[in-house]
Amino acid sequence: MLNESEEKSSHSRRSFLKRTTATAAILATPPVLVKAADKKLDEKVAQRFEQVPLQLEVNGKPYSLQVEPRVTLLDLLREQLHLTGSKKGCDLGQCGACTVHIDGKRVLSCLSLAVMQSGKKITTIEGLANGDNLHPMQEAFIKYDGFQCGYCTPGQIMSAVACINEGHATSDAEIREYMSGNICRCGAYPNIGAAIKDVAGRGGGQ
């Protein structure tokens, strides 16, 4: 075991070696590489070579895209397609604000990689209405004042539609259970339930 004096000496030698190694590495790096690193050219080159082709149908419109394999569906929708209705809340799959439909099933887009959705049909809140005619669930949210601050509402509406389509809107308890993935309910929770029951009672969903 090292005594205090030996330990200080050891730390001192290690610190010296680290500093000299780092300095040597910097001095040995060609200036052109240093400049490239400053401009993040390596990241840009990597992004270009890492991109893969992706075919999607979003809100009835076909897209042919190039994406990095690590891009989430949420980021693709918001940043590349500029469909910002799906919100980035927790970005951990816990709040439901990013809920979209993939081939008719609800999915948390922040937890889904875009490259995994090739050939699939994506529906976002922007694609729920039929032109100027709101979806019955959107009308019901207005009728029953199911809106909250607005940030979570798109995800709530997408989950509410899915809740009916999945056959999980037969009672208040069932609606609450199958809407529990959308965390933010604020003071509008009873109103959201009323809107879902209304649309479900009229056979609405799709």
C-alpha positions as CSV (number, residue, x, y, z in Angstrom):
1,M,0.0,0.0,0.0
2,L,1.3,3.5,-0.9
3,N,2.0,6.0,1.8
4,E,0.8,9.6,1.4
5,S,4.0,10.8,-0.2
6,E,4.2,7.9,-2.6
7,E,0.6,8.4,-3.6
8,K,1.1,12.1,-4.4
9,S,4.1,11.2,-6.4
10,S,2.1,8.5,-8.3
11,H,-0.7,11.0,-9.1
12,S,1.8,13.5,-10.2
13,R,3.4,11.1,-12.6
14,R,0.0,10.0,-14.0
15,S,-1.1,13.7,-14.5
16,F,2.2,14.5,-16.2
17,L,1.8,11.5,-18.6
18,K,-1.8,12.4,-19.4
19,R,-0.9,16.0,-20.2
20,T,2.1,15.1,-22.4
21,T,0.1,12.4,-24.3
22,A,-2.8,14.8,-24.9
23,T,-0.4,17.6,-26.0
24,A,1.5,15.2,-28.3
25,A,-1.8,14.0,-29.9
26,I,-2.9,17.6,-30.6
27,L,0.5,18.6,-32.0
28,A,0.5,15.5,-34.2
29,T,-2.9,16.2,-35.7
30,P,-2.8,17.8,-39.1
31,P,-4.2,21.3,-39.2
32,V,-6.7,20.3,-41.8
33,L,-8.2,17.7,-39.5
34,V,-8.4,20.2,-36.6
35,K,-10.3,22.6,-38.9
36,A,-12.6,19.8,-40.1
37,A,-13.4,18.9,-36.5
38,D,-14.1,22.5,-35.6
39,K,-16.7,22.6,-38.4
40,K,-18.2,19.2,-37.4
41,L,-17.4,17.9,-40.9
42,D,-16.9,14.4,-39.6
43,E,-20.4,14.3,-38.2
44,K,-21.8,15.7,-41.5
45,V,-19.9,13.1,-43.6
46,A,-21.0,10.3,-41.2
47,Q,-24.6,11.5,-41.4
48,R,-24.5,11.4,-45.2
49,F,-23.1,7.9,-45.4
50,E,-25.2,6.5,-42.6
51,Q,-28.6,7.5,-44.2
52,V,-30.9,4.8,-45.5
53,P,-33.8,5.1,-47.8
54,L,-37.3,5.0,-46.3
55,Q,-40.7,4.8,-48.0
56,L,-43.7,5.9,-45.9
57,E,-47.3,7.0,-46.3
58,V,-48.1,9.8,-43.9
59,N,-51.6,11.2,-43.7
60,G,-52.4,9.6,-47.1
61,K,-49.4,11.2,-48.8
62,P,-46.4,9.0,-50.0
63,Y,-42.9,10.0,-48.9
64,S,-39.5,8.8,-50.2
65,L,-36.9,9.8,-47.6
66,Q,-33.3,9.4,-46.5
67,V,-32.9,9.0,-42.7
68,E,-30.3,8.1,-40.2
69,P,-31.1,4.7,-38.6
70,R,-31.2,6.3,-35.1
71,V,-33.9,8.9,-35.9
72,T,-37.1,8.4,-34.1
73,L,-40.4,8.5,-35.9
74,L,-41.4,11.6,-33.8
75,D,-38.3,13.5,-34.9
76,L,-38.8,12.5,-38.5
77,L,-42.4,13.8,-38.4
78,R,-41.6,17.0,-36.6
79,E,-38.2,17.9,-38.1
80,Q,-38.2,16.5,-41.7
81,L,-41.9,16.5,-42.5
82,H,-42.8,19.6,-40.4
83,L,-45.8,17.8,-38.9
84,T,-45.5,19.3,-35.4
85,G,-49.0,18.3,-34.1
86,S,-47.4,15.2,-32.4
87,K,-45.7,16.7,-29.4
88,K,-42.4,15.9,-27.8
89,G,-43.2,15.7,-24.1
90,C,-41.1,13.4,-22.0
91,D,-39.4,11.8,-24.9
92,L,-39.3,8.6,-22.8
93,G,-42.6,7.0,-23.8
94,Q,-44.3,8.0,-20.5
95,C,-46.6,11.0,-21.3
96,G,-48.4,9.9,-24.5
97,A,-48.1,13.4,-26.1
98,C,-46.4,11.9,-29.2
99,T,-49.1,9.2,-29.9
100,V,-49.7,8.5,-33.6
101,H,-51.4,5.6,-35.5
102,I,-49.3,3.2,-37.5
103,D,-51.4,1.0,-39.7
104,G,-54.3,1.9,-37.5
105,K,-52.7,1.1,-34.2
106,R,-51.6,3.6,-31.6
107,V,-47.9,3.9,-31.1
108,L,-45.6,6.2,-29.1
109,S,-43.6,7.8,-31.9
110,C,-40.8,8.9,-29.6
111,L,-40.0,5.2,-28.9
112,S,-40.2,4.1,-32.5
113,L,-37.4,4.3,-35.0
114,A,-38.4,5.7,-38.3
115,V,-36.5,3.0,-40.3
116,M,-38.7,0.4,-38.7
117,Q,-41.8,1.8,-40.3
118,S,-40.9,1.4,-43.9
119,G,-43.9,0.7,-46.1
120,K,-46.4,1.5,-43.3
121,K,-49.2,4.0,-43.1
122,I,-48.8,6.7,-40.5
123,T,-51.6,9.0,-39.3
124,T,-50.9,12.0,-37.2
125,I,-53.3,14.5,-35.7
126,E,-52.9,16.6,-38.8
127,G,-54.4,13.7,-40.9
128,L,-57.3,12.8,-38.7
129,A,-59.7,15.3,-40.1
130,N,-61.2,14.9,-43.6
131,G,-60.3,18.2,-45.2
132,D,-62.3,20.9,-43.4
133,N,-64.5,18.3,-41.6
134,L,-63.2,17.5,-38.2
135,H,-63.0,13.9,-37.0
136,P,-65.9,13.1,-34.7
137,M,-63.5,12.8,-31.8
138,Q,-62.1,16.3,-32.5
139,E,-65.7,17.6,-32.5
140,A,-66.5,15.8,-29.3
141,F,-63.4,17.2,-27.5
142,I,-64.7,20.7,-28.5
143,K,-68.3,19.8,-27.4
144,Y,-67.3,18.4,-24.0
145,D,-64.4,20.9,-23.4
146,G,-61.8,18.1,-23.4
147,F,-59.0,20.4,-24.2
148,Q,-56.3,21.1,-21.7
149,C,-53.4,23.4,-22.2
150,G,-53.2,22.1,-25.8
151,Y,-49.8,20.4,-25.5
152,C,-51.2,17.0,-24.7
153,T,-54.5,17.2,-26.6
154,P,-53.3,15.8,-29.9
155,G,-51.9,12.7,-28.2
156,Q,-55.1,12.4,-26.1
157,I,-57.3,12.6,-29.3
158,M,-55.2,10.0,-31.1
159,S,-55.4,7.6,-28.1
160,A,-59.1,8.3,-27.7
161,V,-59.8,7.2,-31.4
162,A,-57.6,4.1,-30.9
163,C,-59.4,3.4,-27.6
164,I,-62.7,3.0,-29.5
165,N,-61.2,1.1,-32.4
166,E,-59.6,-1.3,-30.0
167,G,-63.0,-1.9,-28.4
168,H,-62.0,-0.5,-25.0
169,A,-64.6,2.2,-24.6
170,T,-67.5,0.3,-23.0
171,S,-67.3,1.9,-19.5
172,D,-65.8,4.8,-17.6
173,A,-63.4,2.4,-15.9
174,E,-62.3,0.8,-19.2
175,I,-61.8,4.2,-20.8
176,R,-59.7,5.4,-17.9
177,E,-57.6,2.2,-18.0
178,Y,-56.9,2.4,-21.7
179,M,-56.3,6.2,-21.7
180,S,-53.9,5.8,-18.8
181,G,-50.9,5.9,-21.1
182,N,-51.6,9.6,-21.7
183,I,-50.4,11.0,-18.4
184,C,-51.5,14.6,-18.5
185,R,-55.2,14.8,-17.8
186,C,-55.3,18.0,-15.7
187,G,-58.8,19.1,-15.0
188,A,-60.3,17.8,-18.3
189,Y,-60.2,14.1,-17.5
190,P,-64.0,13.7,-16.9
191,N,-64.6,15.7,-20.1
192,I,-62.3,13.5,-22.1
193,G,-64.1,10.4,-20.9
194,A,-67.4,12.0,-21.8
195,A,-66.2,12.8,-25.3
196,I,-65.0,9.2,-25.8
197,K,-68.2,7.7,-24.6
198,D,-70.2,10.0,-26.9
199,V,-68.2,9.1,-30.0
200,A,-68.2,5.4,-29.1
201,G,-72.0,5.5,-28.6
202,R,-72.4,6.8,-32.1
203,G,-70.2,4.1,-33.5
204,G,-67.4,6.6,-34.3
205,G,-63.7,5.7,-34.4
206,Q,-62.0,5.6,-37.7
